[in-house]
Every structure is written in C-alpha cells, then in structure tokens.
C-alpha cells in the first residue's frame, strides 16, 4: 500500500499541469500581444523560405542547387517544395482531437 502526503501530491499535479501547458502552448493565443501561433518569427522564416524555394523552382532550379544556394538541408527543400500552400508548413503536424480543441482560435 502506497501513502503520499499532500505536498507530494500537489507537486506531482503541478508538474503534470506544467508539462501539459508546455505541450499545448502553441494552441493558445498570446494574450499580451494578441498574436496567434502563425504570427511569430518562426512563421515569418517559414514564409520567406517557402517563397524563396518556390521562386527558384519556378526558374527551373533543381532541389540540390536550391539547397546549396539557400544553405538548407535537401530534405527541408523537398518538404517545402511538396507543400501546395505555406499554411501546411506553419500549422505543424496534424493531430487527432484533443481536450483543448474547444478553446483554440
């Protein structure tokens, strides 16, 4: 039989809540700045890379050459080249339904 005191129970609960909040931090709007998850520096970098890769592809440049010119890994260039829209890259991986779905934007 295990016995835990109140302090250990509260500590474990707070650690679990912190892990959950960190795992879903991209799901929530930053209230102080009003920014959503697709408006940060990572999204801006993704948009600029997407535009550069598709512009070079439009000129007929091969993926290997694009990777060399932009100093990116070949797999990253392939991933961006396969995407039909930049939003496919910004939104992150598709996940199943979660408990926080009703609270997303």
Number of C-alpha atoms within 10 A of each C-alpha: 2 3 5 7 7 9 9 10 10 11 11 12 12 12 11 12 12 12 12 11 13 11 10 12 12 15 16 15 16 12 8 6 7 9 12 15 19 16 11 10 10 12 17 13 12 17 18 13 18 19 15 15 21 20 13 15 15 9 8 9 13 10 19 14 14 21 17 12 11 12 10 13 13 14 12 13 22 15 11 21 17 11 13 10 12 17 13 13 16 17 12 11 8 7 6 6 8 8 6 10 10 8 9 10 9
